[in-house]
Structure formats: structure tokens, C-alpha cells
Amino acid sequence: MRYCKAVPIIIVGAIFFAHFSHASGNDNPLVTINIFSKQVRLLKEGSLPLIACVLHKGALIRDELNNEEISGEKVVLTGNGGGYRISIGARKIESPWRIKIYDPSGHGTFKARFSGEEREYPLPLVVVNDSGIPRFYVQERLSRYIVDSALAECGPLRQSEREAVLALAHIIRARYYYSQRTPQHDDARFCDLTHCQVYRGRIKTDISFSGAWLIDHEKLEHNLFFHSRCGGKTFGAGVFGSDGFSDPGVLDRLYRDGMNLCLNEGSAWKRTVSSEDLVKILSGNPPSAVSSDLTLDYNKNLMRITMRAKESAVTFPPETFRLKINRVKGWSFLKSNNYLIAEHMAQGKKFFIFQGTGLGHGVGLCQHGALSLSRLGYNRYEIIEHYFPRIFFRENDDSHSCPPYLSYSVFDLSSGAIRSTSHGPNFSARRVPPGSIFKIFIALYLAKERQDIFADYRYPCRGKNSHVPTMPVRCWKGEGHGSVGIREAIPNSCNLYFASLHQAVSFKKFKKFFSDLCRCLGVQADLPDITGEVQWANMLAGLDFRILFSINDYVRLVRFINADSPVKENEAVLHIPLRERIAIFQAMKETFTQGTASGTLKPYGSPYNYIRPAAGKGRGGGNEQLQEIWGKTATVLDGTNRPVSYGLFIGGCGDTGIVAVLRKGNGSLAARWARVVLLNWNAMNDQ
């Protein structure tokens, strides 16, 4: 459960077809889907013997053309000498027909069986044959359909990657509304084939769609697409020959370490085609001597493949080129549009070698890359923006929900048990640079090894540094913090105070302390090497974003800092004096009263992150609990395929701790949203 107020999905403009009655309300419309499209084709080809629809007790069958009820427990479609026949018990029905199977309760389902597979679909089912080809129609609520379709696309075994599934569900939902501009089908909103999106009926899952924030489909420049594997880079819609679309696609990797999200052993492929075959496939003419002079050029900037022979040339959009070849060579021959072309001569013949990666057209969201991002702890909105940088979201209503960019874990300070997480269990493995939270480690080191600095050292922060060339040139606060000691530097996160310690604190000694502390707390983190005083000063100031901690690491750190937590044996080994530990804790309580999360909120980053006036009232508006909240803020550079400002907050209130990460925000905003979550959590548990 999320502890920012959840809201229902508001959806308008549902379309209903003649085979179905109207549904009440328009907040979650019924979607009409043409199912069994592939199975009907296989039945016609003789590759499939039958399609059986097995009914549950209470389901009724009605022959709508003859206006009569039919008793039976199974409806079977078979081929019949080039035509089709429906069997209901002993009764055989020749075309034309219109059969409706329904449950008077309105909540029934049926089982579909073919080729050893069984699926479950909602009732009513309408089976129509008035043009020679049978058509099967069902309706499903949009919020259910988009999750089932996303699971069918990703694979039901991917349910643990819920954020990837929900990212795809958001995209399918946006496609539903975009399809109203240019409908693909006259008789249904979607079919169940890949050119719409796969749908295999209802899939057992605990994933549900509750979108407080939705893709703003009214601001879409073009339809949204997705595919199986991009092979390391996605393409824009120019792959389809859409000249008006300038979206160039994205790199499917993490910018920080270059980690490829999609590439693996199953991604690479290689194919060879003779020039004779290409001429025959692409021109429809028999191969001739001109095929030996054939050249192919793939211009990925213009998204055009040009075939030249002597003085003539013809161009194709990449996806058109791929489909033309695959219709002859097989649908998985050219697996993707991400490839290089080389020439090879053998026995006087020219061959073209296609060497590539990926699977599918390569436009939009890469399902394998999205699954990787989900495993790494990114939320559904971050995944969507990874593939669609120019996407817009909108709040579903004015109920003051948490922003789409906020991810958090709420936990028990005593045991560390996770009480609530905004975006699933994978968030615990998410790795985020500590930024200014690293200053806590500096303070703990001073408390243990340099109590002289901890007790007496002060720095005159004027906002700018013009005297020490090895220090950062400015503090984050332009006007400065004035004279600060450790007790003021922690809540105000004074960069220059901590940087000024670079000549007094030994990196070697600090590194040993850091390693010992991390080992005792079970934190998996290492300090990168530094090359001089400039890098050391930046690290002390929280400006070295090479350092990474997982959310679980932050949970352990918060529990250690909490003054009310019992001292564990491994913590006692560090011999950090209790008086100094309490002083650090008290300083972090001032974050909200006179530190980085105090005062008037200034606009920063995305407007989605602005605090709403009614958000997070808690008990009595939350003011009386303000003194109880403590923590530390940070603003860091993080992201997926491009760096983005992130706000980070760690802290707690009472017996509850929180780690909050806010995309396109800063530490102050992250702290204020963490406060909203904590106060709402405490208010709900006090009722």
C-alpha cells in the first residue's frame, strides 16, 4: 500500500460495439478485443484442429440470429471443407451465425483450449461469422486489460518485475486513447496480435493498475510503441517511414557505467542473403545480371535503406525492408532493424551479410531493457522516461497524490523490517550516490578520531571560496552559512565546511574507518581512488557521485544513526562515543527546523514534484510532529541513460524510518515528500 493518497483512474470516451450492451460509468471503460485471430488462421490452414470454449456452471448460450437459447457446456469451432462449423453439444451450426455466451451474474469467465494450451477469458463472448471468417469478441475493463496484455507481452513469469509490467501497462493504456484518432479496427478496439498488442486473456497476478499519474495521451506527438529487444539502442518512428517524427531513439544503457540493459547471449544474430534473392524479393522480378552490381546502403540517420543497381535506385524504410524479406525468408529471418550490412563474393555471386542485435522493430520501449531497469529498482515512470524522454504525465485528479518521480521505503527502525514500499521489493536493491549524505560518515569519523575538530572547529562559509584552490569554488547556498561548526554543518549541509577538512583529515585513515563501519553495518560500498587534494575535498563535500549505496545500505545507516536504537555488538566495535553520536542525531533533527528542509519551498526541477497544499496533513496538519522528524538531505546526479538531478532523503520519525528518492528534484523536496509519507503513515497507524 502507498501512503500518499491513491485516486481512481478517470477515463473518458469509451466505445461500445453492437454485440455488447453499454456499461455504466466511464471511469474504467470496457475494451472490446478481437481474440483468437491467429488460431482462426491456423484452423483455416489445417494446422489447428479446433478451438474449444469450455463454459463454467451458470453460463448461458444464445443464438442471436434465431433468437433462441441453446443448452451446452462447450462451444467448439472446427474447419468444414474450406468453411467453418460451430458445435454446441450434438448441435451443428453452419454459417452465418452470431452466438453469445454470457453469465447472468456479469462476472463469469470461460476456458479456451487449443493445441494443448488453456486460457481464461471474461464473459460475455460473442462469436460471429457473417463474412466467411469467424470472429471472437470479448470485453474487459481497461485497467484489467492493460495489465493482462502487458503480462502476455512480457511473459507471466516476469511478474516479479512489476515496475516493468506496469510501465508497459501505462503505454498500452495510452495506445488505447491514441487509437481513437486512427482506429486500426472497425469492430474492436484491439485484436490480440502483435501489431496491436498480445492478449491471452486473464492471467493470475497480484499486479493491479491504479494510476494516480498517467501518460498524458493528449500531448502525444505519435503513437507509443514497444518491442522485445532493441540490442542496445532504440529507434524513432522513422523506422516505419514516418518522416514527420524526429524522435531519434535512445541508448539502452546506464550512463554511469555503460551497463547494457538489453544485450545478452540471445541478442546477437547473423543472416546471409544473395543479391539474386534480394532482387527477386524486393522488385518481384526474376534475378538478372544486374544483381551482381547490386549495393545496399543503410543510412540510420535518415532511416532509409537504399538498393542501387547501375543507374537505378530504390529506397525503403527499414521496417518495410525487413518485412518484405521476412515474408519470404521467415518472420524471424531479419530479427531486428539494428544491424550492419557487409558484402561477400563466393563462386562469382554476391552475398549480403546482415549482422545485428535485438528482436523486433526497435521503436519505443524495449521489454528486455525495461525488465532490467525494474530489477535494478527503477520505478515505472523512470522506465517510461528512459525510452520516451519527451513524454508528459498528468495527475489523475486533484487528490494531492505523491509525484510520479518519488520512490520510497518505510521501515521499522528497531528491526529494519520493510513496512511499505512505493514501487515493489526491487527498490531495496536500487543504488544511488549518497551525495551530501556522505557527510554523515565524515561526522562519525570526526566523532571517533578527531574529537578536537568535532568539538571546536568552525568555518566561515561566505558562499564562495576564493582562497583555497583545492576546494570547491562555492557552497550550494550562494549567500553562505556564516560561521559553522559540525552541529550547524550537518543540517545545513555546508559543502565548504566539509571540504575545508581535506588538509586536516587523512584520506588513508578515513578510508579504513569507512571500510570498518561499512563492514560492521553490512553496507556494500567502496571508496573510489582519488588522485589529489581536489578530489578529496570534493568527496568530503559530497560531490563525488562515483560512490554508490543501495537502499538497503541506507536503511542500515539510518538505523545506526537513530539515537533510540539499541547499540548492537558490531556497532560497539567502532567505539564511537555516545555523546557525539547523540550530537549528530540532534543536528539531523534540525534539518526541518533550520536546515535544508526548512523555510519556504523554492521551485526546483519538475513541476510534478511540487508539494500540494493539502498533501500530507497527518495528525492536526502534522505541525506538532515536526520536531520528531529527523534526517539528512542530498542532491545528486543519477539516472539511467542520461544524468538527471535526484533528491535523496534518509531519516525517521518515532519508530519509523524512511529512504526517499525523488527524480528531477533536490534534497529539500525529497525531505518534504518523505515528511508527507511519514506523517500519513503515523496518522494511519494511530487511528
N, C-alpha and C positions, 0 to 999 in steps of 0.2 A: 504494500500500500504506500502511496506517496502522500506526503504531508504538506503539500501545497494543495489548495482546493481543486479537486477534479471537476470537470464540466462535461456535459454530454456533447456529442457530435451534432452540429447543426448543418443539415444538408438540404438543399432545395433543388427543385426541378426534376423530380423522379418521373420516369416514363414507364407506362404500363402498356401491355400489348393485349390484343383482343382475347387471347387464350386465358387470361388471368383476370381475376377481379381486382378492384382497386384496394390498396392497403391504406389504413388510416394513418395520418400523420406523415410528415415529410422530413423528420429529423434523421432518419436512417432508412432510406428508400429501398425498395425491393429491386434487385438487379435481375434481369432476365438473361439466362445463359443458354446458348445452343450447345448441348452436350453430345458426346459420342460421335463427333464429327469424323475422327479418324477411324473409329470402329465401323461406322456405316460404309466408309470407303473400302475397308478391308473385307467387309461382308460381300460387297459387290464384286470384288476381285476374287472371291473364293478363298481368301487367306484366313477368314474367320467364320466358324460355322454358325454362330448365333450370338445374340445379345439377350440376356435374361434379366428381367426386373422382378425381384422377389419381394413380395409385399408382407408387411407386418400385420398382425391381427388388428382389425378395425378399419383397414384401408378399403376404399370403395373404388370401383371401376365403372366408368360411364362412357358409352358410345354416343358421342355428341352429335354425329351425323344422323343416327337413327333414334336419338333421344330415348335411350334405354340403359338400364343398369345391367352389368354383367358380373356374375359371380366368378371368382377365381383367386388364386393365391400367387400366380406368376403370369407375367406377360413376356412372351418370347418373340423376338424378331429373327426371321430366317430369310435366306435368299430363296427365290422361287422362279427358276428359269429365266434369269435376267431381271426379274422383278423382286418384290418383297412380299412377305406374308407375316401377319401377326397371329399368334396362337395364344388364346386365353383358355386354359384347361383343354377341353376337347373341341372348343370352337375355333375355327379358322376364319380370319377376316382378310379379304383381299382389298387392295387399294381401290378407290381412295378411302381414307379413314381419318378420324380425329378422336383419339381416345384420351380421356382424362382420368388420372388416378389421383385420388385425394384422400385426406383424413379429415373427418368432420371436426376433430379437435383443433385442427390448424397447426399441429406440431409434429406430424408424422414424418417418417423417412422410409426409404426403400433401399434394398441392396441390389447393386448391379453386378452381374457376373459375366465374365468373358475371358477366354484364354487363361484360365486358372487364377484370375485376379478378381478380387471383390472390393467394391467401393460402396460408400453410403452417400445418398443424395437426399435433399429435402423434398417433401411433397408440398404442393401438387406437381405431378409430372404430366405434361401434355405431349402426346405422340401424334404427329401429323404426317400424312402423305397425300398431298393434293397435286404434286407436280412430278411424281415418279421417284423422288428421293425422300426417304423418311427423315423426319427431323424431330429431335427430342428437346424439350424445353423444361427447365426448372427455374425457380426464382429463389433467391437468397438475399437476406439483408446485407446491405453494403458492408457494414462493419465486420460481418462474419465472412463474407465472400472474399474480401481483400486479404484476410489472414489465411484462409484456406488456399487461395491462389498463390500467395507468397510461399507457403509451406510446400505446395506442389512444385513450384519453381525451384526452391532451394533444396527440397528433399525433406521428408518428415523427420529424418534422423538429425536434422540441423536445429531442432527445437531449442537446444541449449544455447544457440546463438540468437537469442530473442531480439536483440537490437538490430541485427541484420535483417531478420524476418520482418520486423516492424518498419524498418526503413523501406523495404520493398513494398510492404502493405501501403505505406503513405504514397508511394509512387503509383501504385495501381489505383488507389483512390483518386489521385489527380488525373490519371488517364481516363477514369470513368467520366469525369466532368469535361475534360478536353474532348472526349469522343462525341459530346453533344454538338460540337462545332462542325465536325465532319464525320458523321456516323459510318462505321465500317459495315454494319448490317442493317437491313430493313426490319427484320423480325426479332432482333435481340440486341441487347447492349454489347455483349461479347459472345464469342464462341469459346471453345476450350482448347484451341490450337495456339501455337506459339506466336502467330502474328498478332493475336490479341494477348492472351497470357494463359498458361496452362491452368486447368481447373480439374481436379479429380474428386470433387465432392467434398464432403465434410471429413476433416482429419482431426483425430483426437489430440487435443492440445490444451495446455493451460494458458496459452498466449491469447490475450484479448486486445482489441483495439479501443483505446479511449484517448482520443486525440484532443488534449487541451489546446495544442498548437497544430496547425495543419499547413500543408503546402498551399500557398495562395494560387489556385489554379487560374484565376482571372488575370494574373500577371505573367503567365507562361508565354514565352515567345514561340515555342513549338511544343509538340507532344514530348513526353518523357519516355525514354527507352531504357531497356536493360538487357543484359546478355550473360552468358555463362562465364567466360574467361576473356579478359582483354589482352593477356600476355604482357602486361607491364605498362601499357598506355591505351587510353580510350580515344575514340574519335568523335568528331562532331557529326551532326546530321548531314553534312556534305557527303558522307559515305553513300547516302541514298540518292544523291544528285540534287539536293536541296540547296540551290545557290544562295538563297536568302538567309541561310543560317550561318553565322560566323563563329559559333562555338567551336573552339579548336580541340576540345577534349582535354584530358588531364593525365599527368603521370600517376600511375597507381603504385605509389611507394611512399615511405615515410621520409620526409625531407631531412630529418636529423641524422639518420644513419644509413640512408639509402636502401633500407629493407624493402624488397619487392613483396607486395601483398598478394600477387596473383601467380607469379611464376613458380612452377614446381616441375617435377619429372613428367607429369602428364600434360604439360602445356605446349611443349615443342612438337612440331610436325614438319614433314618434308614431302613434297609431291613433284612428279615429273610429267610434263605433257609435251608431246611432239608438236612442231609447228603445223604439221598436216592436220592433226586433230583440232588445233585451235582455229584454223581457217574454217574447217567444216562446222565446228560448234558455233563460232561467232558470226559467220557470214551465211551459213546454211548452204554454201556451195561446195562441190567436191574439191578436194585439195588439188592444187596445180603447182607448177614450177615456182609460182610467186611465194609459196610457203617457205622456201629456203631463204628468201630475202626478208622474212618477217622479223620485226622487232617489237618489243614490248617495253613501255616506259610507265612506271608507277610514280606519279607526282603526288606526294602526300600533302603538299601544301595546298594544291588546287583540288585535291581529292578526285583525280582523274587518272584512268589507265588508258593509254594511247597505243593502239596497234597500227603499225606502219608497214606498208609493203610497196616498195618502189616509190611512186609519187602520190599514192593514196594513203589516207589515214582515217581512222575512226576512233572515237573516244567513248569510254563507258564510266559511269560512276562505279566505284569499287564493289559495292554490293550487287549491282546489276551484273557486273563481270563475273563475280563469284557464283551467283545463282545460275547464270547461263551455263557455266561449266559444270556445276554440281547437278543440274537437271539431267545431264548426260553421264557424268562420271560417278555420280553418287552424292548424296546430300552431305556427307562428311569428307568429301574429297579435298576441297579447299576449306579448311576448318575455320578460317577467320580472314579478316582483311588486314591483319598485321603481319606482313611478310616482305621479304626481299626477293627479287627476280634475278636469276643468273641464266646465261646461255651455255649450252654444251653441244658439241658436234660428235656424232657417233655414226659410223658407216655412211657418211655423206648426208646424214639427216640432222636437222637442228632440233634440239630439245630445250624446253624452258623448265628450269628448276625453281620451284616455289618453296622457300624455306621460311617458316614463320612460327609464331606462338599464338596461343589463345584459341577460343572456340566461340563462334557467333559473330554477329556484325560488328561488335566492338563499340557501340554507341551507348552512352549513358552509364548507368550503374553496372559494375562488374560484380556478379554474385559471389564469386570466389574471393575477390578483394574485400567485399563487404563483410563476408564471414570472417576474414582475417581481422578486420577492424573491430568487429564485435568481440572476438576472442581477446583482443588487446584492451578491451574495456571502454571503447568509444561508444557514445550513445547514438541513437537512431538519427538525430538531427545533424550530428557531426558527420555521420556516414553519408547522409544525403548531400551535405555541402561539400564533402570530399569530391563527389562526382559531378555536382551541379553547383559550381561556385556562385552563380548569379541567381540562385533560387530565392524566392521570398516565402516567408511564413506569415501566418496571421493567427491571432488568438481566436479561439472558437467562440468566445463571448467575453464579456467584461467581468468575469468572476475572479480576476486577480490571481490566476494560477502562477506557478513558478515558470520562469522563462524556459524556452526550449534548450538553451545552452547550459543549463545548470544540471550538474550531476553531483550526487552526494551519497554518503553512507552515514547513518546514525547508529551508534553502538553504545553498549554498556561500558562505562568507564572501569568498573571493577573487574568484569570478566573478559571484556573485549568482544563479547558476542554481538553480531550484527543484528540490530533491531529493525532496521529499514534501509532499503537502498532504492534510489530513484530509477535505476536502469539495469537491474539484474545483477547476478553474482559476479559476472566478469569484471565489473568495475573495480573490485578489490585488487585485481592484477594490473590495473592501469598505472602507468609510470609517468610521473610529472616532475619537472625540475622543481626544487624547493624554493629557488629564488631567495627572498628575504627570510623564509623560514629557516634557512641555513644559519641565520644569526642566532638561533636558539642554541645550536651546537657551540658557537663561539662563546655565548654567555655561560654555558655549562663548563666549558674548558676554563674560562677565567675563574669561575667559582671554585674549581678544583686546583688549578695550577698557578693562577695569578690573582690571588685574592687582593693584592695591592692595587691592581688595575680595577678589579671589580668594585672595591670599596671607595677608591679615591680619584680615579682618572676621569677627567672631563674634557670634552672637545667643544670648541666654539664654532658651531655649524652656522655659517652665513649663507648657505645655499650654493656657494661657488667655492672652488678650490683653485687658487692662483699661486700657491706657494710650493706645493709638493708635487713634482711632475709624475711621480709613480702612482699617485692616487687618481680616482675619477675626477673629472673636471667640475662636476656638480652633484648635488644631492637631488633626490626626486622632488623635494619641496623647494621651489625656487627662492622663497624668502628665507629659507633655512629654519633650523630648530632652536637656535640660540645655544646657550651653554648646556650640554647634555652629558650625563653620566649613564651608566648601564641601565639604571631604572627608568630613565626617560628615553634612551635609545631603543629599547625593545618595543614599547607600544607605538612609538613614532617611527620606527624602522629607519633610523637615520643612517643613510649609506656612508656618509663621510666619517661618522664616529667609528663605525666598524672598520672602514678602510684604513683609518689612521692607525690602526693597531698593527699594520703589516710589518713595521720595523721592530715592534716590541714583542711580537708573538712569533715563535719559531714554527715554520710550516712542518718541519720534521716531527717536532713534539706534538703538534696539534694532530697531525695525521695518525700518529699512534693512538692518541686519545680517541679520535673519531673511530678508528677501527675497533678499539676495545669497547666503546659504547655501542656501536652497531652490533658487535658480536653478542654482547650481553642482552640487548633488546631483541635480537633475532632479525635485525634490519639488514637487507641485502643491498648494500650500496658501497661504492668505492669512490675515492677521490681521484680525479684525473691528475696527471702530472702538470706541473707548472714550469715555466721557463724563466721566471724572474719576478721582481717585486710588483710589477704592474699586474700580472695575472694573479698574484697572491692577494693584492689589495682588492681586485675585482671579486675574487672568490669570497673574501671576508665581507664585502658589501652585498653579497647575494646576487652578483651579476654574472656568475659562471653557470650557464644553463646546460653545461655538459653533465652535471651531476643529476642523477635521476633516483627518485624514490617511488615505490609502489604505494597505492592507497593503504594496503595492509601495513606498510612501513610507517606511514603517517599515524595510523591508529595506534601502533605500539609507542610512537613518540608522544602522542597526546596522553596516553595512559601513564607514561613515565613522568611527564611534567605535572600532571594533576596532583595537587598537594594533598588531596584526601585519599589518594590511592595507597594501599599498603606497600611498604618497601619490600620488594622481593629479594631473594638471596643474590640473584645475579646483578641486581641494581646496587646492592650494598658493596659489592666488589669494587665499584667505581670510587667509593669513598667521597662522593660529592656532599659537602656539608649541608645539613638540612636547612640551616638558616639561609644560605644562599639559594637553595632550591626554592624555598618559600618566597624569597625576594623576586626571583624570576617569575614565579606563578603570579604574585601580586602585580608585577609590572604588566603581565599579559591581561590582567583584569581591567587595566586602564585603556586597552585598545578601543573599547566602545565609549569610554567617558572622555578621554582627551587624546586618544591616539588616532591611528589611520582609519578607523571605522566610526569616528565621531564627527560631529558638526553637520553642516549642510551637504547633502549629496550633490556632487557635481556630475554633469553628463559625461559619459565616457563610453566609447565603443558602440555596441549595437543598442538601438532603442528598445529592442525586445527585453533587454536586461533591466530597464528602469523599474525601480520599486513603485508599485501602485499604492495609493494612499490607504486602501482598505486591506492590503496584504498583511497577513501575519499578526493579527491583533492579540492572539493569545489571551491570557487572563488579564482582564481590565486594560486591554491595549498593550500589554507587555511592559509598560514603563517600570512597574515595581520589580520586574525581574531583570532589569537592565544591568544592575550591579552584579548579578550572579553569572553573567556570561563572560567568558574569558577566551583568549585565543591569540593567534598571530596571523597576519595577512601577508600575502606576497603577490606580486605581479610578474609574470614570466612570459617568455616566448615559448610556445609549444604549438602543436598542430599535427596534421597528417602530411599532405603533400605540399604545404606551404606554411610558413610561420605565422602565427596569429597570437594576439595578446590574450592571455588567460589570467583570471583572478583565482587565487587559491586561499583558502582559509582552513585552519585547523584549530580546534578548541572544544569547549564544552559548557554545559550548564547543569548544575546539580549532579545527578549521577549519569548524565548522558553526554556522550561525545559526538563530534561530527567532523567529517572531512568533506569540504565542498570545493568543486572545481567549476569555474564559470568561463566558458568560451566567449571571446570578444568582450571581455570585461577586465576589471582590475581587482586588486585585493580588497579594496573598500567595498565594492559591490558584492563580491563573493561573501564577505563577512556579514553584510546586511541581509543577504538572502539566507545565509546559514542561520542567522538570528531568527528570521521568519520561520524556518523549518523547526528549529529547536523550541521556540515558544509555542508553535502549534502542536508539536509533539507533546510537550509538557502539559498543555491545556487539555489535550485529548485524554491523556493518561490520568489527569486529576479529576475527570468527570465521574 
